Amino acid sequence: MANLRDLRLHMRAIRQTLQVTKAMNLISTAKLRKGRRVLEDTEPYFTRIRKSMFDILSGAGRVQSEFFRRPDADNTSRTAVVVVTSDKGLAGGYNANIFRQVNELCSKVNNPILILIGAIGYRYFVHSSYLILENFSFRSKMPTVENAREIADYIISQFSWGMFTDVYVVYTRMHSSVKLLPAAQQILPLDMGKIQEELSQKGDQKRVELRFEFLPSGTVVFDSLVPMYIKGIIYGYMVESYVSEQSARMAAMDEASKSAEDMLAALQINYNRARQAGITQEISEIVGGSAALNG
């Protein structure tokens, strides 16, 4: 009887877990559909703004702007790494892949400091040796342009004050619903070569360098243009990461549900066997007792 009671408790716990995983799967599916629509609406703008910035940079020539300054090769330079993670766990290897990409990037740059987006990233890196400059958390909500503006304003202000000399963003690029890969992109200082390389990775042909005349001056134009550009770029990264997170969580909950169903089926077989053995033993005891009374 004790064995049957233990099996019933285990089966009840697995059924409760199965209810949670199925509910989270449905929630992630709904969020993924919504996020995909936003990503499809955002991606053309996201790509177009990079193409426009490349065209403008190609026609700028030599512009005296802080957004073009190159970091020194010595150890006085600092690199800010903006890390986009989730606010909740149970997303398979989504966050672990980001952590691995960040650790790899930090090993290659000078004096890395972190700007974190997401509670899971903070929980992980607060125990690391890296300096955390700021942490942003939006409670697993769909990223908005206002969220991106808040982060972009902070990054640009710290960059202008000389807190760091270059900025990278580590996020999750969604190649397909099953192919989610972490990526690291440099956003400051502006570099035509890196923008062209990222456009090429997305399948765009090589851009033709153009020539522009800037009024009142190239410096004034870029000091106004670059903050808007950084805001748009960060918003695109955040939306793509959000959609990737929901896709990863949906897949993880689907696998967890299948595993729970398999465990439940195995326990049900063991429970039936134990119950049958108990019934057989009780029948044997009744027959044996009846025979003893008749004798």
C-alpha positions as a printed NumPy array, in Angstrom:
array([[  0.   ,   0.   ,   0.   ],
       [  2.86 ,   2.341,   0.78 ],
       [  4.288,   1.736,  -2.698],
       [  0.908,   2.516,  -4.294],
       [  0.606,   5.706,  -2.248],
       [  4.07 ,   6.869,  -3.355],
       [  3.241,   6.159,  -6.993],
       [  0.   ,   8.136,  -6.724],
       [  1.867,  11.103,  -5.222],
       [  4.48 ,  11.015,  -7.985],
       [  1.804,  10.808, -10.68 ],
       [ -0.106,  13.73 ,  -9.161],
       [  3.055,  15.863,  -9.09 ],
       [  3.824,  15.049, -12.73 ],
       [  0.235,  15.875, -13.782],
       [  0.537,  19.263, -12.059],
       [  3.863,  19.883, -13.792],
       [  2.317,  18.87 , -17.099],
       [ -0.469,  21.415, -16.628],
       [  2.117,  24.151, -16.018],
       [  4.258,  23.259, -19.037],
       [  1.236,  23.097, -21.347],
       [ -0.027,  26.442, -20.065],
       [  3.392,  28.049, -20.574],
       [  3.542,  26.524, -24.048],
       [  0.221,  28.14 , -24.965],
       [  1.291,  31.496, -23.514],
       [  4.597,  31.423, -25.397],
       [  2.792,  30.468, -28.598],
       [  0.48 ,  33.478, -28.29 ],
       [  3.39 ,  35.812, -27.503],
       [  5.396,  34.361, -30.386],
       [  2.605,  35.071, -32.879],
       [  2.322,  38.647, -31.647],
       [  6.084,  39.076, -31.628],
       [  6.428,  37.715, -35.152],
       [  3.974,  40.293, -36.433],
       [  5.914,  43.074, -34.75 ],
       [  9.219,  41.66 , -36.058],
       [  7.867,  41.459, -39.614],
       [  6.751,  45.088, -39.341],
       [ 10.038,  46.172, -37.747],
       [ 12.587,  44.259, -39.825],
       [ 12.228,  46.323, -43.046],
       [ 12.72 ,  49.528, -41.047],
       [ 15.589,  47.934, -39.12 ],
       [ 17.349,  46.952, -42.347],
       [ 16.556,  50.224, -44.119],
       [ 18.008,  52.347, -41.334],
       [ 21.301,  50.449, -41.532],
       [ 21.401,  50.879, -45.303],
       [ 20.67 ,  54.594, -44.969],
       [ 23.372,  55.022, -42.344],
       [ 25.88 ,  53.266, -44.586],
       [ 24.951,  55.54 , -47.499],
       [ 25.304,  58.637, -45.308],
       [ 28.596,  57.442, -43.846],
       [ 29.979,  56.726, -47.298],
       [ 29.283,  60.31 , -48.315],
       [ 30.461,  61.922, -45.099],
       [ 34.193,  61.826, -45.741],
       [ 36.152,  62.983, -42.692],
       [ 33.716,  64.246, -40.067],
       [ 34.852,  65.522, -36.688],
       [ 32.32 ,  63.766, -34.475],
       [ 32.675,  61.858, -31.23 ],
       [ 30.756,  58.984, -32.79 ],
       [ 33.644,  58.317, -35.2  ],
       [ 36.518,  58.306, -32.736],
       [ 38.513,  55.102, -32.594],
       [ 39.541,  53.499, -29.285],
       [ 43.212,  53.504, -28.358],
       [ 45.131,  50.278, -28.711],
       [ 46.483,  50.482, -25.129],
       [ 44.796,  49.242, -21.986],
       [ 43.126,  52.599, -21.235],
       [ 40.234,  51.798, -23.599],
       [ 37.017,  50.304, -22.26 ],
       [ 34.433,  48.227, -24.088],
       [ 30.76 ,  48.281, -23.142],
       [ 28.899,  45.049, -23.876],
       [ 25.114,  45.402, -24.   ],
       [ 23.659,  41.98 , -23.18 ],
       [ 20.05 ,  41.187, -24.144],
       [ 18.655,  38.301, -22.067],
       [ 15.201,  37.359, -20.768],
       [ 13.44 ,  38.283, -17.533],
       [ 12.27 ,  34.702, -16.979],
       [ 13.873,  31.293, -17.249],
       [ 12.561,  27.992, -18.643],
       [ 13.648,  28.922, -22.154],
       [ 15.98 ,  26.025, -22.929],
       [ 19.465,  27.132, -23.948],
       [ 18.408,  30.679, -24.903],
       [ 20.191,  32.482, -22.052],
       [ 23.069,  29.996, -21.781],
       [ 24.027,  30.652, -25.409],
       [ 24.06 ,  34.403, -24.748],
       [ 26.28 ,  33.935, -21.685],
       [ 28.737,  31.869, -23.698],
       [ 28.85 ,  34.516, -26.444],
       [ 29.423,  37.304, -23.895],
       [ 32.236,  35.44 , -22.168],
       [ 33.889,  34.8  , -25.521],
       [ 33.591,  38.457, -26.54 ],
       [ 34.825,  39.767, -23.195],
       [ 37.95 ,  37.636, -23.501],
       [ 38.848,  39.461, -26.74 ],
       [ 38.215,  43.125, -25.82 ],
       [ 39.916,  45.521, -23.421],
       [ 38.414,  46.154, -19.964],
       [ 34.84 ,  44.967, -20.633],
       [ 31.947,  46.467, -18.688],
       [ 28.379,  45.211, -18.965],
       [ 25.06 ,  46.916, -19.591],
       [ 22.407,  44.27 , -18.983],
       [ 18.883,  44.005, -20.379],
       [ 16.928,  41.288, -18.569],
       [ 16.809,  39.899, -15.035],
       [ 18.339,  36.527, -15.932],
       [ 21.483,  38.207, -17.233],
       [ 21.859,  40.157, -14.004],
       [ 21.478,  37.024, -11.867],
       [ 24.227,  35.348, -13.852],
       [ 26.766,  38.153, -14.236],
       [ 26.4  ,  39.563, -10.719],
       [ 28.486,  36.56 ,  -9.626],
       [ 31.109,  37.088, -12.34 ],
       [ 34.24 ,  39.246, -12.316],
       [ 32.841,  41.718, -14.868],
       [ 31.795,  45.215, -13.849],
       [ 28.046,  45.808, -14.291],
       [ 27.407,  49.417, -15.206],
       [ 23.598,  49.303, -15.457],
       [ 20.729,  46.833, -15.561],
       [ 17.409,  47.287, -17.388],
       [ 14.379,  45.04 , -16.852],
       [ 10.98 ,  45.295, -18.558],
       [  9.212,  42.312, -16.906],
       [  9.055,  40.106, -19.996],
       [  6.896,  42.576, -21.903],
       [  7.097,  43.25 , -25.609],
       [  9.891,  45.821, -26.155],
       [  8.721,  49.295, -27.115],
       [ 10.407,  52.222, -28.808],
       [ 10.356,  54.035, -25.456],
       [ 12.325,  51.182, -23.875],
       [ 14.874,  51.396, -26.686],
       [ 15.094,  55.19 , -26.324],
       [ 15.803,  54.867, -22.594],
       [ 18.651,  52.433, -23.225],
       [ 20.037,  54.36 , -26.215],
       [ 20.062,  57.654, -24.303],
       [ 21.974,  56.023, -21.47 ],
       [ 24.531,  54.417, -23.798],
       [ 25.127,  57.635, -25.747],
       [ 25.462,  59.76 , -22.609],
       [ 28.03 ,  57.38 , -21.106],
       [ 29.865,  57.141, -24.425],
       [ 29.98 ,  60.938, -24.705],
       [ 31.369,  61.241, -21.169],
       [ 34.153,  58.798, -22.013],
       [ 32.998,  55.969, -19.743],
       [ 33.781,  53.545, -22.591],
       [ 35.293,  53.826, -26.055],
       [ 33.318,  51.261, -28.033],
       [ 30.   ,  49.461, -27.673],
       [ 28.914,  45.943, -28.649],
       [ 25.446,  44.416, -28.446],
       [ 25.037,  40.682, -27.817],
       [ 21.57 ,  39.448, -28.741],
       [ 19.858,  36.398, -30.277],
       [ 19.392,  36.396, -34.027],
       [ 16.389,  34.442, -35.277],
       [ 17.361,  32.723, -38.522],
       [ 14.293,  30.455, -38.255],
       [ 11.968,  29.101, -35.579],
       [ 14.467,  26.305, -34.832],
       [ 17.721,  28.147, -35.563],
       [ 18.373,  30.727, -32.851],
       [ 21.992,  31.851, -32.679],
       [ 23.654,  34.494, -30.475],
       [ 25.327,  37.367, -32.314],
       [ 27.63 ,  40.224, -31.312],
       [ 27.522,  43.516, -33.247],
       [ 29.507,  46.703, -32.721],
       [ 27.316,  49.822, -32.797],
       [ 29.75 ,  52.51 , -31.604],
       [ 31.914,  54.041, -32.883],
       [ 30.357,  53.995, -36.341],
       [ 32.198,  51.842, -38.837],
       [ 31.211,  51.485, -42.504],
       [ 32.978,  48.145, -42.826],
       [ 31.061,  46.535, -39.954],
       [ 27.72 ,  47.858, -41.198],
       [ 28.476,  46.505, -44.683],
       [ 29.466,  43.143, -43.191],
       [ 26.193,  42.838, -41.268],
       [ 24.163,  43.79 , -44.339],
       [ 26.021,  41.145, -46.337],
       [ 25.172,  38.522, -43.692],
       [ 21.5  ,  39.309, -44.251],
       [ 21.861,  38.717, -47.998],
       [ 22.123,  42.324, -49.203],
       [ 24.421,  43.177, -52.05 ],
       [ 27.398,  45.436, -51.553],
       [ 26.32 ,  49.05 , -51.135],
       [ 27.644,  51.694, -53.544],
       [ 29.421,  54.581, -51.87 ],
       [ 27.65 ,  57.903, -52.411],
       [ 28.538,  61.549, -51.844],
       [ 26.505,  64.054, -49.826],
       [ 26.791,  67.657, -48.763],
       [ 25.844,  68.327, -45.142],
       [ 24.325,  71.577, -43.869],
       [ 25.151,  73.282, -41.598],
       [ 27.97 ,  70.746, -41.117],
       [ 28.606,  67.025, -40.959],
       [ 29.298,  67.206, -37.224],
       [ 25.954,  68.82 , -36.434],
       [ 24.083,  66.387, -38.652],
       [ 25.684,  63.292, -37.144],
       [ 25.305,  64.519, -33.566],
       [ 21.549,  64.635, -34.216],
       [ 21.291,  61.586, -36.468],
       [ 23.322,  58.996, -34.569],
       [ 21.158,  58.949, -31.376],
       [ 18.083,  58.197, -33.511],
       [ 20.042,  55.529, -35.379],
       [ 21.209,  53.851, -32.153],
       [ 17.647,  53.877, -30.805],
       [ 16.337,  52.156, -33.938],
       [ 19.118,  49.589, -33.939],
       [ 18.636,  48.676, -30.266],
       [ 14.871,  48.417, -30.751],
       [ 15.41 ,  45.985, -33.631],
       [ 17.794,  43.861, -31.543],
       [ 15.368,  43.787, -28.599],
       [ 12.388,  42.752, -30.722],
       [ 14.344,  39.977, -32.433],
       [ 15.602,  38.736, -29.059],
       [ 12.073,  38.785, -27.622],
       [ 10.713,  36.686, -30.498],
       [ 13.671,  34.296, -30.185],
       [ 13.008,  33.949, -26.458],
       [  9.366,  33.009, -26.994],
       [ 10.309,  30.52 , -29.702],
       [ 12.923,  28.929, -27.419],
       [ 10.506,  28.773, -24.483],
       [  7.753,  27.246, -26.615],
       [ 10.133,  24.531, -27.816],
       [ 11.413,  23.914, -24.276],
       [  7.9  ,  23.606, -22.83 ],
       [  6.873,  21.299, -25.656],
       [  9.797,  18.983, -24.886],
       [  9.056,  19.193, -21.154],
       [  5.411,  18.26 , -21.781],
       [  6.439,  15.262, -23.864],
       [  8.875,  14.105, -21.171],
       [  6.202,  14.494, -18.478],
       [  3.724,  12.467, -20.543],
       [  6.315,   9.707, -21.037],
       [  7.076,   9.611, -17.294],
       [  3.375,   9.571, -16.481],
       [  2.774,   6.648, -18.848],
       [  5.66 ,   4.675, -17.291],
       [  4.419,   5.371, -13.756],
       [  0.882,   4.373, -14.752],
       [  2.175,   0.974, -15.912],
       [  4.079,   0.485, -12.642],
       [  1.022,   1.58 , -10.667],
       [ -1.23 ,  -0.896, -12.487],
       [  1.259,  -3.711, -11.897],
       [  1.599,  -2.888,  -8.207],
       [ -2.187,  -2.61 ,  -7.839],
       [ -2.72 ,  -5.929,  -9.614],
       [ -0.113,  -7.574,  -7.413],
       [ -1.867,  -6.224,  -4.336],
       [ -5.255,  -7.516,  -5.526],
       [ -3.768, -10.94 ,  -6.291],
       [ -2.206, -11.114,  -2.833],
       [ -5.483, -10.166,  -1.148],
       [ -7.369, -12.847,  -3.126],
       [ -4.752, -15.44 ,  -2.154],
       [ -5.085, -14.493,   1.506],
       [ -8.885, -14.731,   1.342],
       [ -8.763, -18.151,  -0.34 ],
       [ -6.17 , -19.376,   2.122],
       [ -8.189, -18.15 ,   5.102],
       [-11.4  , -19.708,   3.747],
       [ -9.641, -23.057,   3.259],
       [ -8.276, -22.955,   6.791],
       [-11.773, -22.299,   8.265],
       [-13.324, -25.135,   6.237],
       [-10.583, -27.508,   7.388]])
